[in-house]
Amino acid sequence: MQDSSSPALLALENGIVLKGRSVGASGERACELVFNTAMTGYQEILTDPSYRGQGVVMTYPQIGNYGCCTKDDESRACWTEALIMRECSPVSSNWRADSTLPEYLIKHNIVAMDEVDTRELSLMLREQGALRAVISTEDLDEKSLILKAQTHTPLEGRDLAAEVTTKVAYDWSEGQDQDYKAPGIPGSQESLPLVVFDFGVKRNILRCLVSAGFTPHVVPASTSAEEVLALNPSGVFLSNGPGDPSAVTYAHQSIRTIAENGVPVLGICLGHQILAHVFGGKTSKMKFGHHGANHPVIELDTGRIDITSQNHSFAVDEGSLESASLQVTHRNGNDGTVEGMQHSQLPVFSVQYHPEAAPGPHDSAHLFARFRQLIEDKTIQTP
């Protein structure tokens, strides 16, 4: 880790500049700045493709004290543009760790800084909304950095799924580690073929699908309906991912064709938002989004409350669902936003949150088993 003589600046589009210490790679990154309230899971956050285009402020004051373990990577690369912390631990205390957080940041070329009042910064983001920002260890001219932040391209209208999706299709066979297996995902003797649209899929999603009795075949985001139907899958899964769901237009018609052919579909996060557009609904940019591991979600039919892991900056507009044949099944317990939907006629449902957690609680892991049951029954069930 670089010492206190290695300065870093964080410039925001509102003209505020924060000074801190560089604890990662040298360089400069422009991003949309959001805050995450999770106490742990920084490595999973860094490797979550859904954070493409965004820098993350961790609200918990000390980050990195358990180090990093290669096995915990959620994808093939680090996608988060930058990491902002109050205090980055230079050491790790964890038998699984194979590096410290600063070593990991440098290895993966992530620009990061600490010695920042992240609570105050998070309050600013709550009040003003997510802000465009530039973090730099090279250009220390405040006026220059502010201008760069103000001219950075906003997230709205950007198709970032195309940047993180796999280039070629592949099969996935690894299930969950038995020592860390989430409850609510019973194994099955018969394995069902499943096509996974990769808009930025996390590895633990694939592990959960395997544990629920599926054999995932992961395909690029731009895969056509004809290609998918030719594989004769038992179901189709729409993954999480970054950017604006309205911009992923090439996937909208393909998924509609697949669903109208009677193939059961489950979408999460970006996949949930894309499904809204598929059936004529709309999404909108949230003020500061949901990024954390303790969001309560209420299942409307049963009153069940799951504590969930979430990471999204867009949300489904409930008013747009009236003519889309989609019914709201779940709501956020904090702000009432749409957290789940179900089609009124087709075997299609979706949730905004992350049932695979990583990081986060396992309350909603049962959704993978529900998807399996939906396929087996070939009837519409409340997710």
C-alpha positions in Angstrom: 0.0 0.0 0.0 1.2 3.5 -0.8 2.0 5.6 2.2 0.5 8.9 3.4 2.8 10.8 0.9 0.8 9.3 -1.9 -2.2 11.7 -2.3 -5.4 11.1 -4.1 -8.2 13.5 -5.0 -11.9 12.8 -5.4 -13.7 15.6 -7.4 -17.5 15.7 -7.6 -19.6 17.3 -10.2 -21.1 19.7 -7.6 -17.6 21.3 -7.2 -16.6 19.6 -4.0 -13.1 18.0 -3.8 -12.0 15.6 -1.1 -8.4 14.8 -0.3 -7.2 11.4 0.8 -4.5 8.7 0.6 -4.0 6.4 -2.4 -4.3 2.8 -1.3 -4.7 1.1 -4.7 -3.4 1.5 -8.2 -2.1 4.8 -9.5 -4.2 6.4 -12.2 -7.5 8.2 -12.8 -11.1 7.0 -13.2 -14.3 8.8 -14.0 -17.5 7.3 -12.7 -20.9 7.7 -11.1 -20.4 7.6 -7.4 -22.8 5.5 -5.2 -22.6 4.3 -1.6 -22.8 0.7 -0.3 -24.0 0.1 3.3 -22.7 -3.5 3.6 -20.2 -4.2 6.4 -18.5 -7.0 4.4 -18.3 -8.2 0.9 -16.0 -5.6 -0.6 -14.3 -8.2 -2.9 -17.6 -9.4 -4.2 -18.6 -5.8 -4.8 -15.4 -5.1 -6.8 -15.9 -8.1 -9.0 -19.7 -7.6 -9.5 -20.2 -6.6 -13.2 -23.3 -4.6 -12.1 -20.9 -1.9 -10.8 -19.4 -1.2 -14.3 -19.3 2.6 -14.6 -19.7 3.2 -10.9 -17.3 4.1 -8.1 -18.3 2.8 -4.6 -18.2 4.5 -1.3 -18.2 2.1 1.6 -20.1 3.5 4.6 -18.6 1.0 7.1 -15.5 2.7 8.6 -12.9 -0.1 8.3 -12.6 -2.1 5.1 -10.2 -4.9 4.3 -9.5 -6.4 7.7 -10.2 -9.9 6.4 -8.2 -9.5 3.2 -9.1 -11.1 -0.1 -9.5 -14.7 -1.3 -9.3 -15.5 -5.0 -12.1 -18.0 -4.6 -14.5 -15.2 -3.6 -14.2 -13.4 -7.0 -17.7 -13.1 -8.5 -16.5 -12.8 -12.1 -13.4 -12.8 -14.3 -12.4 -9.2 -13.5 -12.9 -6.2 -11.3 -15.5 -3.9 -12.8 -15.9 -1.3 -10.1 -14.3 1.9 -11.3 -13.0 3.1 -7.9 -13.3 2.3 -4.2 -13.6 5.0 -1.5 -13.0 4.2 2.2 -12.6 5.8 5.6 -9.8 3.4 6.6 -8.3 0.6 4.5 -6.7 -2.1 6.6 -3.1 -2.8 5.5 -3.2 -6.3 7.0 -5.6 -9.2 6.9 -6.7 -11.6 9.6 -8.3 -14.5 7.8 -7.0 -18.0 7.2 -8.6 -18.0 3.7 -7.0 -14.8 2.6 -4.3 -14.9 -0.1 -3.7 -11.2 -0.2 -4.4 -7.9 1.6 -7.0 -5.5 0.1 -4.4 -3.0 -1.0 -2.4 -5.8 -2.7 -5.6 -6.9 -4.4 -6.5 -3.4 -5.6 -3.0 -2.9 -7.1 -3.0 -6.3 -8.8 -6.4 -5.6 -10.4 -5.6 -2.0 -11.3 -8.3 -0.5 -9.1 -7.8 3.2 -8.1 -8.8 3.5 -4.5 -8.4 6.0 -1.6 -9.0 6.2 2.1 -8.9 8.9 4.8 -12.2 10.2 3.5 -15.2 10.9 5.7 -17.4 8.3 4.0 -20.4 8.9 6.2 -20.5 12.6 5.4 -20.0 11.7 1.7 -22.8 9.2 1.8 -25.2 11.7 3.3 -24.3 14.1 0.5 -25.1 11.3 -2.0 -28.4 10.7 -0.3 -29.4 14.3 -0.3 -28.2 15.2 -3.8 -28.4 11.8 -5.5 -25.6 9.8 -7.2 -23.0 12.2 -8.5 -20.5 12.0 -11.4 -17.0 12.0 -10.0 -13.3 11.6 -10.9 -10.7 10.0 -8.6 -7.1 10.6 -9.5 -3.6 10.1 -8.2 -2.1 11.8 -11.2 -3.9 15.0 -11.9 -4.1 16.9 -8.6 -5.5 20.1 -10.1 -8.9 20.5 -8.5 -10.4 22.7 -11.2 -9.3 20.3 -13.9 -10.9 17.3 -12.0 -14.2 19.1 -11.4 -14.5 19.8 -15.1 -13.8 16.2 -15.9 -16.5 15.1 -13.5 -19.0 17.6 -14.9 -18.4 16.4 -18.5 -18.4 12.7 -17.7 -21.2 10.7 -19.6 -24.0 9.9 -17.2 -25.3 6.4 -16.7 -28.7 7.0 -18.3 -28.9 5.6 -21.8 -25.7 3.6 -21.6 -25.7 -0.1 -22.6 -23.0 -1.4 -20.2 -24.2 -5.0 -20.4 -22.6 -5.2 -23.8 -19.2 -4.4 -22.2 -19.3 -7.1 -19.5 -21.1 -10.0 -21.2 -19.3 -13.1 -22.2 -18.1 -13.1 -25.8 -18.8 -16.8 -26.3 -21.3 -19.3 -24.8 -20.1 -21.7 -22.2 -21.4 -24.3 -19.8 -21.2 -24.0 -16.0 -21.1 -27.1 -13.7 -19.7 -25.9 -10.3 -22.3 -25.9 -7.5 -22.1 -24.3 -4.1 -19.4 -25.2 -1.6 -21.1 -27.5 0.9 -19.5 -25.6 3.8 -21.1 -22.4 2.6 -24.3 -23.6 0.9 -27.3 -21.3 1.2 -30.3 -22.9 2.8 -33.5 -23.3 0.8 -31.9 -24.7 -2.3 -32.6 -28.5 -2.1 -30.6 -30.7 -4.5 -32.4 -32.6 -7.3 -31.5 -35.9 -8.9 -32.6 -34.8 -12.4 -30.7 -31.9 -13.9 -32.7 -29.5 -16.1 -31.1 -27.6 -19.0 -31.2 -23.9 -18.5 -30.1 -21.0 -20.7 -28.6 -18.0 -18.8 -28.5 -14.6 -20.5 -25.3 -13.0 -19.3 -25.9 -9.3 -18.8 -23.2 -9.4 -16.1 -23.9 -12.7 -14.3 -22.2 -13.4 -10.9 -20.6 -16.8 -10.3 -22.6 -17.5 -7.2 -25.8 -17.2 -9.2 -24.6 -20.0 -11.4 -23.6 -22.0 -8.4 -27.0 -21.6 -6.9 -28.7 -22.7 -10.1 -26.5 -25.8 -10.2 -27.4 -26.6 -6.6 -31.1 -26.1 -7.5 -30.8 -28.8 -10.1 -30.0 -26.9 -13.3 -27.2 -27.3 -15.9 -26.6 -23.6 -16.9 -25.6 -22.8 -20.5 -24.4 -19.2 -20.4 -24.9 -17.1 -23.6 -24.0 -13.6 -24.6 -26.5 -10.8 -24.0 -27.2 -10.4 -27.7 -28.2 -14.1 -28.3 -31.3 -14.4 -30.5 -34.5 -16.1 -29.5 -34.0 -18.6 -32.4 -30.7 -19.6 -31.0 -32.1 -20.1 -27.5 -35.2 -22.0 -28.6 -33.0 -24.3 -30.7 -31.3 -25.4 -27.5 -34.7 -26.5 -26.1 -34.1 -25.4 -22.6 -36.4 -26.1 -19.7 -36.1 -22.5 -18.7 -34.3 -19.2 -19.2 -32.6 -17.0 -16.6 -32.0 -13.3 -17.1 -29.0 -12.2 -15.0 -28.0 -9.0 -13.2 -25.9 -6.4 -14.9 -24.9 -2.7 -15.2 -26.3 0.3 -17.0 -29.7 1.4 -18.3 -32.1 -1.5 -19.0 -33.9 0.6 -21.6 -30.7 0.6 -23.7 -30.5 -3.2 -24.0 -33.0 -3.1 -26.8 -31.5 -6.1 -28.7 -32.6 -8.3 -25.8 -36.2 -7.1 -25.5 -37.7 -8.7 -28.5 -35.7 -11.9 -28.1 -36.9 -12.5 -24.6 -40.5 -11.7 -25.4 -40.4 -14.3 -28.2 -38.9 -16.8 -25.8 -41.5 -16.1 -23.1 -44.4 -16.2 -25.6 -43.2 -19.7 -26.6 -44.1 -20.8 -23.1 -40.5 -21.1 -21.8 -40.4 -20.3 -18.0 -38.3 -17.2 -17.3 -36.8 -15.9 -14.1 -35.1 -12.5 -14.1 -33.1 -10.8 -11.3 -31.8 -7.2 -11.0 -31.1 -6.0 -14.5 -33.0 -9.0 -15.8 -36.0 -7.9 -13.8 -35.9 -4.4 -15.3 -35.4 -5.8 -18.8 -38.6 -7.9 -18.3 -40.5 -4.8 -17.6 -39.5 -3.3 -20.9 -40.1 -6.6 -22.7 -43.8 -6.4 -21.9 -44.2 -2.7 -22.4 -43.3 -1.4 -18.9 -40.8 1.3 -18.1 -37.9 2.0 -15.7 -36.4 5.1 -14.3 -33.2 6.2 -12.7 -33.3 6.3 -8.9 -32.0 9.2 -6.8 -29.2 7.1 -5.1 -30.2 3.5 -5.7 -30.1 0.5 -3.5 -26.6 -0.8 -2.7 -26.2 -2.9 0.4 -26.9 -6.2 2.2 -29.8 -5.5 4.5 -32.8 -4.3 2.5 -36.2 -5.6 3.7 -38.5 -7.0 0.9 -42.1 -7.8 1.5 -43.9 -10.6 -0.4 -47.4 -9.2 -0.9 -49.4 -12.4 -0.9 -47.9 -13.9 2.3 -46.5 -11.0 4.2 -43.1 -12.8 4.4 -40.2 -10.4 4.8 -36.8 -11.3 3.4 -33.6 -9.3 4.2 -31.9 -9.0 0.9 -28.7 -8.0 -0.9 -29.3 -5.3 -3.5 -27.3 -3.4 -6.1 -29.3 -1.3 -8.6 -29.6 2.3 -9.7 -32.8 1.9 -11.8 -36.2 0.7 -10.8 -39.4 -0.4 -12.5 -42.1 2.2 -12.7 -45.2 0.6 -11.1 -47.6 2.8 -13.0 -46.3 1.5 -16.3 -47.2 -2.1 -15.5 -51.0 -1.7 -15.7 -51.0 -2.4 -19.5 -48.0 -4.7 -19.4 -49.8 -7.8 -18.0 -47.3 -7.7 -15.1 -48.4 -7.9 -11.4 -46.3 -6.6 -8.5 -45.5 -9.4 -6.1 -42.9 -7.8 -3.8 -42.2 -4.3 -2.5 -39.2 -2.7 -0.8 -39.9 -2.3 2.9 -38.0 1.0 3.1 -39.4 3.0 0.1 -42.1 0.9 -1.4 -40.4 0.4 -4.8 -41.2 -2.6 -7.0 -39.1 -5.6 -5.9 -40.8 -8.4 -7.8 -43.2 -9.0 -10.7 -45.2 -11.9 -12.2 -46.8 -12.2 -15.6 -50.5 -12.7 -15.5 -50.6 -15.4 -18.2 -47.1 -16.6 -18.9 -44.7 -18.6 -16.5 -42.5 -15.5 -16.0 -41.4 -13.8 -12.8 -38.6 -11.6 -11.6 -37.1 -10.0 -8.5 -35.1 -6.8 -8.2 -32.8 -8.1 -5.4 -30.1 -10.8 -5.3 -31.2 -14.2 -4.0 -27.7 -15.5 -4.4 -26.5 -12.8 -1.9 -22.6 -12.8 -2.2 -22.4 -10.7 -0.1 -25.5 -10.7 2.0 -28.1 -12.9 3.8 -29.6 -16.1 2.4 -33.2 -15.3 3.2 -34.3 -15.3 -0.5 -32.3 -18.2 -1.8 -35.6 -20.2 -1.9 -36.4 -18.4 -5.1 -34.1 -20.7 -7.1 -36.1 -23.7 -5.8 -39.4 -21.9 -6.7 -38.1 -21.4 -10.2 -37.3 -25.1 -10.4 -40.8 -25.9 -9.1 -42.4 -23.6 -11.7 -40.7 -25.4 -14.5 -41.7 -28.8 -13.1 -45.3 -27.9 -12.6 -45.6 -25.8 -15.8 -48.0 -23.6 -13.9 -47.9 -20.0 -12.8 -46.9 -19.7 -9.2 -46.4 -16.6 -7.0 -42.6 -16.1 -6.8 
